[in-house]
Amino acid sequence: MIPVYAIATNITSALGLDTDMHWRNVAASRSGILCHDDHSLSDTPFFGSRLDPAHWQVVRAQGNTSRPLSPFEEMCLYSAKKARSEYPYDIDPKETLFILSTTKGNIEWLGQMPDSRLLLSTSAQLIAQELGIPHEAVVVSQACVSGVVGLTYGLRMLQSGRYKHAIVTGADRMTKFVLSGFQSFQAVADEPCRPFDAKRKGINLGEAAATIILSVDDKLPMAQLLSGATSNDANHISGPSRTGEELAMAIQRAMKEANVAPPQVDMVSAHGTATLYNDEMEAKAFGICGLDKVPVHSFKGYVGHTLGAAGVLESSMAIAAMRHQQLIPSAGYETSGVSVPLNVTMQMAAHTPINHVLKTASGFGGVNAAAVWRNINASML
């Protein structure tokens, strides 16, 4: 099987405009989640993370584009370009696939622009063109597992030999459409979210774009993507399985493909939305898979639930954790609030060997996804 590596990453969110800044903020216990009072998005104040005007000024200063782009597309293009600039070697556009992972894309333009400008495929192709990629872009829009599934799709395409590189960008904006939807479910917390905690009240939404460039090039790899797998609950359009068995299926398939046993997993980057049902379901799945003692965290306490960006963003942070050999603390967690006790990380230790990381995700429609990352320096630890 052809090895596939992450060779560059970028995260663009309220916590900063690159992955290193995100790591520094996490190390300093800083969160990008604030209380916002914006009546264009909500009639009542809400907690979440958004790019501030200074961030947007930088994002929009990336130079002329061949045609006007939406804020969503600008955010995606900025992240993809920044990731590409992190890699010192050439990436031939003719050998590159662009994959866009998102849930709603330009939904804020609904009723304001022609329907064709709301198509996710239109956004993906525009971004690919700005990157100089001549191939048809791929859209992965599979609710909140979109990022992990996009990475898995990129893995498969590179393993097939069709491409040498895949730029996987996940993104979603903070919009009234999405926020009001979660508010209608009474799923939005009136405080910073607390994944897996006994006092958790629900999610905070986050606005972000994140990019991981996958490649068969082994000149300067950051980590190896060993596997990816999916499953479906077939339980309810907006509620996860109550048993965790289906997420466990995706986890077990990903671990089998990666040839990694539970004792070899050093960190779990969970979906951890801080809703009652999601966190309980995930805890049960980890228990089924024998992973309940493995250090686990949710990144949602730092940037909120970034929807289509989440799987790419959180994988980027997992790669950073492997490179720094430090576990990521789960912001907002104090006391266990799930029926299967988990080893939730509360502090960033000085040095912890991290050879393999499991990334999980779940979403509306009962979708689940899992991926396994390997530290390419694992043999030297």
Protein Blocks (a to p, Z undefined) as FASTA:
>chain_A
ZZdddfbdcdddfkbcbfklmmmmmmnopafbdcdddfklocbdcddddddfklmmmmmm
nopcfbdcdfklmmmmmmmmmmmmmpmbdcdfklcccddddfklmmmmgokacfklmpmk
lmmmmmmmmnopabdcddddehjllmmmmmmmmmmmmmnopambdcddddddddfklmmm
mmmnopaccbdcdehiakbgbdcdddddddddddfbfklcfbdcfbdcdddfklafkbcc
fklmmmmmmmmmmmmmnopafklpmbdcdfklopaklmmmmmmmmmmnopmmpccddfkl
mnopnhjmmmmmmmmmmmmmmmnopacddehiabdcbfbdcdddfbdcfbdcdfbdcddd
ddehhiacddddddfklmmZZ
